Amino acid sequence: MHPLARRSLALLVVIPLLAVLTVVSDHRFAAPPGPARDAPTAMVAMGDSTMSGEGAGDYEPGTDGENGDWCHRSLKATIDRTTVAGIDRRFNLSCSGANSEQVGLTDKFQNTEPSQAKRLAAIARVNRVAVIVVAVGANDDPRFSDVLNRCVQAWFERGADCTATLTDDWRGRVDRMVPKVEKALRDIRKVMDDEGYTERSYSLVVQSYASPVAPGVPGDLQNLAGCPLRTADMAWVRDTGVGILAQGVNTAANRVGARYLDLTQAGAKHEACTGGGNPDDEWFTRLTVDFDGLRDETRASHALQESFHPNAKGHEQIGRCLTDFLSTSARTAACVADEKGNLKAVSNPKAD
């Protein structure tokens, strides 16, 4: 080939390449989404009262009724008792009373706070989120807190067991909950996808619920001094209610490829009032009344809010189990007591 022709051919290759380099050097291509490579790693908690730390006390300033915010995010919540190697920061977005809609993408507010998923986006943008733990669903169609309240009312009225009316419809309630939980989890996935994460770059864990009560409460505590619930109702909550609820939560987790932690056995022998005269071994709050709140019109409706939730010891134990679970690659596990009485994560193939 003639030298002049060879030089012309080289220019035809080099000139377009220079044009591309010029475009790149002028930053005409947007930077890829996601946090910087040196961003701190983070773990995020999302969901309702069982994740916020309701019942554990020591609530974050601004979440104990101030300006109408009753999220009750405790500094002793499960996420603060969970240890994951390499995690630099923990964020608790959960809020007492939240349902699936408020966890997902919505313009509605819960306890004066905006969508948890929208807040997750801001966190994922500047932190490298490695773990997201979610507890949600009980405040949707099952309305688990209302069930316990109705059972307390049944004890007062000395009428029929409150759960007798739930037997036929409970599974239906849970079935109606499942797509709502699924949507919330898909919204979380969407937020992470929009921020440049792949599903394999973080762990999405969904946990179920533990029974706060059980039959066998001493007679002198089956009243306003501790657990004003009928024996049959406590048995139904432990043996039927939380189990069916867990099945629904697991179904939703499966549909979005999330990991699942079964808490249905987590409170065994440590439920409210089971300790009798020694409540130190209980992992759930008894009937808890904020008597000062009763005298304040703005707080009175929340005076019983802490009742029948994991207490600080309960959150510590659940955090221990979650720590164990996150150290594995298992898709499912159940929290059960080991030989020392502490919770550990045990393979749960029945949940698959």
C-alpha positions as CSV (number, residue, x, y, z in Angstrom):
1,M,0.0,0.0,0.0
2,H,1.3,3.5,-0.9
3,P,2.5,5.4,2.2
4,L,0.1,8.3,1.6
5,A,-2.8,5.9,1.5
6,R,-1.6,4.2,4.7
7,R,-1.5,7.5,6.5
8,S,-5.0,8.4,5.3
9,L,-6.3,5.1,6.6
10,A,-4.7,5.7,10.0
11,L,-6.4,9.1,10.2
12,L,-9.8,7.5,9.4
13,V,-9.3,5.4,12.5
14,V,-7.7,7.9,14.9
15,I,-10.1,10.9,14.2
16,P,-13.3,9.1,15.4
17,L,-11.4,7.7,18.4
18,L,-10.3,11.2,19.3
19,A,-13.9,12.4,19.1
20,V,-15.0,9.7,21.5
21,L,-12.3,10.6,23.9
22,T,-13.3,14.2,23.7
23,V,-16.9,13.4,24.6
24,V,-15.8,11.3,27.6
25,S,-13.4,14.0,28.7
26,D,-16.2,16.6,28.6
27,H,-18.3,14.3,30.9
28,R,-21.1,14.1,28.4
29,F,-21.8,10.5,29.7
30,A,-23.5,10.4,33.1
31,A,-21.6,8.6,35.8
32,P,-23.1,5.2,36.7
33,P,-25.5,5.2,39.7
34,G,-24.6,3.8,43.1
35,P,-22.4,4.9,45.9
36,A,-18.7,5.7,45.6
37,R,-16.3,2.8,45.9
38,D,-15.0,4.1,49.2
39,A,-18.6,4.7,50.6
40,P,-19.2,3.3,54.1
41,T,-21.1,0.0,54.2
42,A,-24.5,-0.1,55.8
43,M,-27.3,-2.3,57.1
44,V,-30.9,-1.0,57.0
45,A,-33.9,-2.1,59.0
46,M,-37.4,-1.5,57.6
47,G,-40.9,-2.4,58.7
48,D,-43.2,-2.1,61.7
49,S,-43.1,-2.1,65.6
50,T,-41.3,-5.5,65.9
51,M,-38.4,-4.0,63.9
52,S,-38.5,-0.4,65.3
53,G,-38.0,-1.6,68.8
54,E,-41.4,-0.9,70.3
55,G,-41.3,-2.2,73.8
56,A,-37.6,-2.0,74.3
57,G,-37.6,1.6,75.6
58,D,-34.7,4.1,75.1
59,Y,-36.4,5.5,72.0
60,E,-34.6,7.8,69.5
61,P,-35.4,11.5,70.2
62,G,-38.3,12.6,68.1
63,T,-40.0,9.2,67.9
64,D,-41.6,9.1,71.3
65,G,-44.7,11.2,70.5
66,E,-42.9,14.5,69.7
67,N,-44.9,16.4,67.1
68,G,-47.0,13.3,66.6
69,D,-44.2,10.9,65.7
70,W,-44.9,7.6,67.5
71,C,-42.5,5.4,65.6
72,H,-40.8,4.3,68.8
73,R,-37.4,3.5,67.3
74,S,-35.4,2.1,70.1
75,L,-31.6,2.3,70.4
76,K,-31.9,-1.3,71.7
77,A,-33.8,-2.6,68.6
78,T,-32.8,-5.8,66.8
79,I,-30.6,-4.0,64.2
80,D,-28.6,-2.4,67.0
81,R,-28.0,-5.9,68.4
82,T,-27.0,-7.5,65.1
83,T,-23.3,-7.8,64.1
84,V,-22.2,-8.2,60.5
85,A,-18.5,-8.1,59.6
86,G,-17.5,-5.0,57.6
87,I,-20.7,-3.0,58.4
88,D,-19.9,0.7,59.2
89,R,-23.4,2.1,59.7
90,R,-26.8,1.0,60.8
91,F,-30.0,2.8,59.8
92,N,-33.4,2.0,61.4
93,L,-36.3,3.3,59.1
94,S,-39.0,1.2,60.7
95,C,-42.0,2.7,62.5
96,S,-44.5,1.3,64.9
97,G,-47.8,0.8,63.2
98,A,-46.4,0.8,59.7
99,N,-48.1,-1.4,57.1
100,S,-46.8,-2.6,53.7
101,E,-47.9,0.5,51.8
102,Q,-45.8,2.7,54.1
103,V,-42.8,0.5,53.8
104,G,-43.0,0.6,50.0
105,L,-43.1,3.5,47.6
106,T,-46.0,5.9,48.5
107,D,-46.7,9.5,49.1
108,K,-48.6,8.8,52.3
109,F,-47.1,9.4,55.7
110,Q,-47.0,7.2,58.8
111,N,-46.6,8.8,62.2
112,T,-45.6,12.0,60.3
113,E,-42.8,10.1,58.5
114,P,-42.6,9.6,54.7
115,S,-42.2,6.3,52.7
116,Q,-39.5,4.1,54.1
117,A,-38.5,3.0,50.6
118,K,-38.0,6.6,49.5
119,R,-35.7,7.1,52.5
120,L,-33.8,3.9,51.6
121,A,-33.0,5.5,48.3
122,A,-31.2,8.4,49.9
123,I,-29.2,6.0,52.1
124,A,-28.3,3.7,49.2
125,R,-27.0,6.6,47.2
126,V,-24.2,7.6,49.6
127,N,-23.7,4.3,51.5
128,R,-23.0,0.8,50.2
129,V,-26.0,-1.0,51.5
130,A,-25.1,-4.6,52.2
131,V,-28.1,-5.8,54.2
132,I,-31.7,-4.9,54.4
133,V,-33.9,-6.5,57.0
134,V,-37.7,-6.2,56.8
135,A,-40.5,-7.1,59.2
136,V,-43.9,-6.2,57.8
137,G,-47.4,-7.5,57.2
138,A,-49.0,-7.8,60.6
139,N,-50.5,-4.3,60.3
140,D,-52.1,-5.1,56.9
141,D,-55.2,-7.3,56.7
142,P,-54.3,-9.5,59.8
143,R,-54.2,-6.4,62.1
144,F,-52.4,-8.5,64.7
145,S,-52.3,-5.7,67.3
146,D,-56.1,-5.3,67.0
147,V,-56.5,-9.1,67.6
148,L,-54.6,-8.8,70.9
149,N,-56.6,-5.8,71.9
150,R,-59.9,-7.6,71.1
151,C,-58.6,-10.5,73.2
152,V,-58.0,-8.2,76.2
153,Q,-61.5,-6.9,75.7
154,A,-62.9,-10.4,75.7
155,W,-61.1,-11.1,79.0
156,F,-62.8,-8.0,80.5
157,E,-66.2,-9.0,79.2
158,R,-65.9,-12.6,80.3
159,G,-67.5,-13.7,77.1
160,A,-66.5,-16.0,74.4
161,D,-62.9,-16.5,73.3
162,C,-62.0,-13.6,71.0
163,T,-60.1,-15.9,68.6
164,A,-63.2,-18.1,68.0
165,T,-64.4,-15.5,65.5
166,L,-61.0,-15.5,63.7
167,T,-60.7,-19.2,63.0
168,D,-62.5,-19.2,59.7
169,D,-61.1,-15.9,58.3
170,W,-57.6,-15.7,59.6
171,R,-56.0,-17.5,56.6
172,G,-58.1,-15.3,54.3
173,R,-56.7,-12.2,56.0
174,V,-53.2,-13.5,55.6
175,D,-53.8,-14.4,52.0
176,R,-55.0,-10.9,51.3
177,M,-51.9,-9.6,53.0
178,V,-49.4,-11.5,50.9
179,P,-49.6,-9.4,47.7
180,K,-49.2,-6.2,49.7
181,V,-46.1,-7.5,51.4
182,E,-44.8,-8.6,48.0
183,K,-45.4,-5.2,46.5
184,A,-43.5,-3.5,49.4
185,L,-40.6,-5.9,48.8
186,R,-40.6,-5.3,45.1
187,D,-40.6,-1.5,45.8
188,I,-37.4,-2.1,47.9
189,R,-35.9,-4.1,45.0
190,K,-36.8,-1.3,42.6
191,V,-35.2,1.4,44.7
192,M,-32.0,-0.6,44.9
193,D,-32.1,-1.3,41.2
194,D,-32.6,2.4,40.4
195,E,-29.6,3.2,42.6
196,G,-27.4,0.9,40.6
197,Y,-27.4,-2.2,42.8
198,T,-27.8,-5.8,41.5
199,E,-29.8,-8.3,43.6
200,R,-26.6,-10.2,44.3
201,S,-24.9,-7.1,45.7
202,Y,-26.9,-7.0,48.9
203,S,-28.9,-9.3,51.1
204,L,-32.7,-8.8,51.5
205,V,-34.0,-10.6,54.6
206,V,-37.6,-10.8,55.6
207,Q,-38.5,-12.0,59.1
208,S,-41.8,-13.3,60.5
209,Y,-43.3,-12.8,63.9
210,A,-42.9,-14.4,67.3
211,S,-45.8,-15.1,69.6
212,P,-45.7,-12.6,72.6
213,V,-48.0,-14.8,74.7
214,A,-48.6,-18.4,75.5
215,P,-50.9,-20.5,77.7
216,G,-49.7,-21.5,81.2
217,V,-49.7,-18.0,82.7
218,P,-49.9,-18.1,86.5
219,G,-53.4,-17.2,87.6
220,D,-52.3,-14.2,89.6
221,L,-50.9,-12.7,86.4
222,Q,-53.8,-13.5,84.0
223,N,-55.2,-10.1,84.8
224,L,-54.4,-6.4,84.6
225,A,-51.2,-7.1,86.6
226,G,-49.7,-8.8,83.6
227,C,-51.6,-10.6,80.8
228,P,-55.4,-10.1,80.8
229,L,-56.0,-12.7,78.1
230,R,-58.1,-15.9,78.1
231,T,-56.1,-19.2,78.0
232,A,-57.6,-20.4,74.8
233,D,-56.8,-17.1,73.1
234,M,-53.2,-17.2,74.1
235,A,-53.0,-20.8,72.8
236,W,-54.5,-19.8,69.5
237,V,-52.0,-16.9,69.0
238,R,-49.0,-19.2,69.7
239,D,-50.2,-22.3,68.0
240,T,-52.2,-21.0,65.0
241,G,-52.0,-17.3,64.5
242,V,-48.3,-16.6,64.2
243,G,-47.8,-19.8,62.2
244,I,-50.3,-19.0,59.4
245,L,-49.0,-15.4,59.4
246,A,-45.4,-16.7,59.0
247,Q,-46.5,-18.8,56.0
248,G,-47.8,-15.7,54.3
249,V,-44.7,-13.7,55.0
250,N,-42.5,-16.5,53.6
251,T,-44.7,-16.7,50.4
252,A,-44.1,-13.0,49.8
253,A,-40.4,-13.4,50.4
254,N,-40.1,-16.3,48.1
255,R,-41.8,-14.4,45.2
256,V,-39.2,-11.7,45.3
257,G,-36.2,-13.9,45.9
258,A,-35.6,-12.6,49.4
259,R,-34.2,-14.6,52.3
260,Y,-36.5,-15.6,55.1
261,L,-36.0,-15.8,58.9
262,D,-38.8,-17.7,60.8
263,L,-39.4,-16.3,64.3
264,T,-42.4,-18.4,65.2
265,Q,-40.5,-20.4,67.8
266,A,-38.2,-17.5,68.9
267,G,-40.2,-16.7,72.1
268,A,-40.8,-20.2,73.3
269,K,-40.8,-20.3,77.1
270,H,-40.0,-16.6,77.3
271,E,-43.4,-15.1,76.4
272,A,-45.0,-12.4,78.5
273,C,-46.0,-13.4,82.0
274,T,-44.5,-16.9,81.7
275,G,-41.9,-16.0,84.2
276,G,-44.5,-15.6,86.9
277,G,-43.0,-13.6,89.8
278,N,-39.7,-13.3,88.0
279,P,-40.1,-11.4,84.7
280,D,-36.4,-11.1,84.1
281,D,-36.4,-14.2,81.9
282,E,-39.3,-12.9,79.7
283,W,-38.5,-11.5,76.2
284,F,-41.8,-9.8,75.7
285,T,-43.5,-7.0,77.5
286,R,-46.6,-7.6,79.7
287,L,-49.5,-5.3,79.6
288,T,-47.7,-1.9,79.8
289,V,-49.5,1.3,80.7
290,D,-48.0,4.8,80.3
291,F,-49.9,6.3,83.3
292,D,-48.3,9.7,82.7
293,G,-49.6,9.5,79.1
294,L,-53.1,8.8,80.3
295,R,-53.1,12.2,81.9
296,D,-52.1,13.9,78.6
297,E,-54.8,14.1,76.0
298,T,-52.3,14.0,73.1
299,R,-50.6,10.8,74.5
300,A,-53.6,8.9,76.0
301,S,-54.4,6.9,72.8
302,H,-50.8,5.5,72.9
303,A,-50.7,4.7,76.6
304,L,-50.8,0.9,75.9
305,Q,-48.6,0.9,72.7
306,E,-45.7,-0.9,74.2
307,S,-47.7,-3.9,75.4
308,F,-46.9,-7.4,74.1
309,H,-43.8,-6.5,72.0
310,P,-40.3,-7.9,72.3
311,N,-38.5,-6.1,75.1
312,A,-34.8,-5.2,75.2
313,K,-33.8,-8.8,76.0
314,G,-36.1,-10.1,73.2
315,H,-34.4,-7.8,70.7
316,E,-31.0,-8.8,71.9
317,Q,-31.9,-12.5,71.3
318,I,-33.4,-11.8,67.9
319,G,-30.3,-9.8,67.0
320,R,-28.2,-12.8,68.0
321,C,-30.2,-15.1,65.7
322,L,-30.1,-12.6,62.8
323,T,-26.3,-12.3,63.3
324,D,-26.0,-16.0,63.0
325,F,-28.2,-16.1,59.9
326,L,-26.4,-13.4,58.1
327,S,-23.1,-15.2,58.6
328,T,-24.4,-18.0,56.3
329,S,-25.6,-18.1,52.7
330,A,-28.8,-20.1,53.6
331,R,-32.0,-18.8,52.1
332,T,-34.1,-19.8,55.1
333,A,-33.6,-20.4,58.8
334,A,-35.6,-20.5,62.0
335,C,-34.7,-18.9,65.3
336,V,-34.6,-21.5,68.1
337,A,-32.9,-21.8,71.4
338,D,-29.5,-23.6,71.8
339,E,-28.3,-25.6,74.7
340,K,-27.6,-22.4,76.7
341,G,-31.0,-20.9,76.0
342,N,-29.9,-18.4,73.4
343,L,-31.4,-18.0,70.0
344,K,-29.5,-19.3,67.0
345,A,-30.4,-19.7,63.3
346,V,-31.2,-23.3,62.4
347,S,-31.8,-24.6,58.8
348,N,-35.5,-24.4,58.0
349,P,-36.1,-26.4,54.8
350,K,-39.9,-26.5,55.4
351,A,-40.0,-22.8,54.6
352,D,-38.7,-23.3,51.0
